[in-house]
Amino acid sequence: MVTEKITRGERPLILVTNDDGINARGIQSLAEFLMPMGDVVVVAPDGARSGQSAAITVNVPLRMAMVENREGYKAFKTTGTPVDCIKLALNVLFADRPDLIVSGINHGSNSGVSVIYSGTMGAVFEGIVQGIPSIGFSLCSFDANADFSICRSVVEQLCARAIEKGLPRDMGLNVNIPPVEQLAGMKVCRAARGRWTAEYDSRIDPIGRPYYWLTGYFDNAEPDATDTDEYVMAQNYASIVPVTPERSLTEIDARVVEWMKD
């Protein structure tokens, strides 16, 4: 049980989570990049929670334990999802609202339609709903030895700007970084349209029973478009896609009105 809640000191208060788990190299790198900017509090799942989107835990109790406590840095692990981590931090751990929520660095891409499934971005959407500037970072590599240092300058620049200026209301950022030796820079763009195809590989277990393993690849529906995250990353830029948790049209769409007519 938390007996003393976390308050903001002289430096900005930064909440960090991910969907790869508290021991993932991506979140450790992210915390390292952020510590010069403010007091960092990590609240992350105790294991991998990839593909959890905005899932929350409703049928079993959640548990949380501190794993590290030093000057300017605290870390907690939970049994929940990335969104659970944000909710627990804001409701149980913090006396003051954080200045920034940062999720990642995800091990793998969250470009295009992947933002719908991403636990990394689920935490970002929760932060936006709570009215807190929120950014998700992903390194587009599944290499076990991926070098997260390529992400440092992008994390530092965007997070420093978000702390200083905030972000527009109801908007967060989905940042994807290609695994290149030298980034060409950063570009604001939109998510590429497309879908995942050939998603399941059929296999047979050792006693002859069939099972299915999630695989698939992203089929870019607009490979010639030059304003998408997929194109930007192919040019060695980090892509910055503004996102919102609002999945309903905020204005009446004339197409729907026409469709509803007899």
Secondary structure, 3 states (H helix, E strand, C coil): CCCCCECCCCCCEEEEECCCCCCCHHHHHHHHHHCCCCEEEEEEECCCCCCCCCCCCCCCCCCEEEEEEECCEEEEEECCCHHHHHHHHHHHHECCCCCEEEEEEEECCCCHHHHHCCHHHHHHHHHHHCCCCEEEEEECCCCCCCCHHHHHHHHHHHHHHHHHHCCCCCCEEEEEECCCCCCCEEEECECCCEEEECCEEEEECCCCCEEEEECCEEEECCCCCCCEHHHHHHCCEEEEEEECCCCCCCCCCHHHHHHHCC
